[in-house]
Amino acid sequence: MNVPLLDLGPQIKTLRNDIIQAVTKVIDSTQYILGPEVTSLERDVAAYCQADFGIGVSSGTDALVMTMMAMGIGPGDKVLTTPYTFFATIGAVLRVGAKPVFVDIDQESFNMDPAALEDALWQERNANSRIRAILPIHLFGQCADMDRILKLARKYEVPVVEDAAQAIGACCPVTDDQGNIEWKKAGSMGLTGCFSFFPSKNLGGIGDGGLVTTNDEEFVEILRSCRNHGANPKYYHSRVGGNFRLDPVQAVVLTIKLRHLEQWHDMRRANSRIYRKLFMDKGLFHAPVELPVESFADVPGAEEQNHHIYNQFIIRVPDRDALRSYLHAHSIGCEIYYPLCLHQQECVKDYNDQVFPVAEKAARETLALPIYPELTEEQISFVVDTIASFYASISLP
Ligand SMILES: *Cc1c(COP(=O)(O)O)cnc(C)c1O
């Protein structure tokens, strides 16, 4: 049996005719830059994410870069984030000339550890650093602990930018001043939320695309002007922006796919439950295979909240690299997200001496298994059986 890590085939097959019709309409319209299709998608995605505004952009990376530019972040400025994320998160910070300050992750959720954030905020403030933003990532489809992060952000008066590239539709509990719990969607809590429509994200285009959400009526105008070289009106540039526009071709595809997104999230969650049951049946649960932990499970009302969208299903295992080779040899797709932490990358040599034990351990032990919506129970069974046979084989004397 062949089990790819991700197969976009089944999804596109069912929507193919609608997509071809919609794309043909764009082609025939001869309007190829922004336009009503992009505006309509922006409204739909913003509503879905419970944010006031959406600005379609060229990629998730550009969503982050554009936010940094619109905030006027540059040389001498610092942005707090984690070393365990896709490179784009810090790429955006570095490209505007600012410096990332890394804080370690929580070992169960792989997201920013609020206690480590508090330490870093304290230290950087004492050092008189110009902390311009806190940039948590909602990694693998699950929100960071925004309740605590937002509280720290208020205390230190630093804006939050959410890297929500992997987490469209995810939500998390946030307590208000009266102590009431409200479940908030990814991208609705920070100054902006940065989304990606890269094909492997839960909502993916037929190419690159992204979107920025915000609730800030003034800031949205700055973002819109940044998307188009800082122009407002046309040919009058009060700031430097870029060409960060989303194509209408992507917008119509995404509009069609958005209608199915909740159902696809549900199918991913159902697959995660099948994995849990099968790992349990095989006696692999906890040891040697640690399954993804769903944060916020102890929050009252959590049962009704489908908060994790499972962009990736990440297990933590000993002998990770050997298991990965074994799965590949048995035609099972799997991937390491991410094999090298960001502070260890060659392009940030100044950071290479820093140590983030939790992130480094995650980089050594995690493995992403197939979780895409159309995966069959037989395929999941085959993955779990193959992992069981791997651990049976290495435990022999
Ligand atoms: C995918 C991703 C991005 C970048 O999105 P692109 O659309 O590929 O540019 C940024 N941050 C994270 C965490 C991502 O997973």
The ligand as an SDF file (V2000), in Angstrom:
LIG
                    3D

 15 15  0  0  0  0  0  0  0  0999 V2000
    3.7060   28.1430    5.3050 C   0  0  0  0  0  0  0  0  0  0  0  0
    4.1760   29.0120    6.3740 C   0  0  0  0  0  0  0  0  0  0  0  0
    4.5640   30.3340    6.1590 C   0  0  0  0  0  0  0  0  0  0  0  0
    4.7500   30.9230    4.8010 C   0  0  0  0  0  0  0  0  0  0  0  0
    3.7110   30.8080    3.9270 O   0  0  0  0  0  0  0  0  0  0  0  0
    3.9750   30.8250    2.3530 P   0  0  0  0  0  0  0  0  0  0  0  0
    2.6060   31.0040    1.7960 O   0  0  0  0  0  0  0  0  0  0  0  0
    4.5900   29.5090    1.9980 O   0  0  0  0  0  0  0  0  0  0  0  0
    4.8590   31.9600    2.0360 O   0  0  0  0  0  0  0  0  0  0  0  0
    4.8820   31.1140    7.2530 C   0  0  0  0  0  0  0  0  0  0  0  0
    4.8670   30.6240    8.5000 N   0  0  0  0  0  0  0  0  0  0  0  0
    4.5320   29.3460    8.7480 C   0  0  0  0  0  0  0  0  0  0  0  0
    4.5210   28.8610   10.1560 C   0  0  0  0  0  0  0  0  0  0  0  0
    4.1910   28.4920    7.6940 C   0  0  0  0  0  0  0  0  0  0  0  0
    3.8890   27.2240    7.9560 O   0  0  0  0  0  0  0  0  0  0  0  0
  1  2  1  0
  2  3  1  0
  2 14  2  0
  3  4  1  0
  3 10  2  0
  4  5  1  0
  5  6  1  0
  6  7  2  0
  6  8  1  0
  6  9  1  0
 10 11  1  0
 11 12  2  0
 12 13  1  0
 12 14  1  0
 14 15  1  0
M  END
$$$$
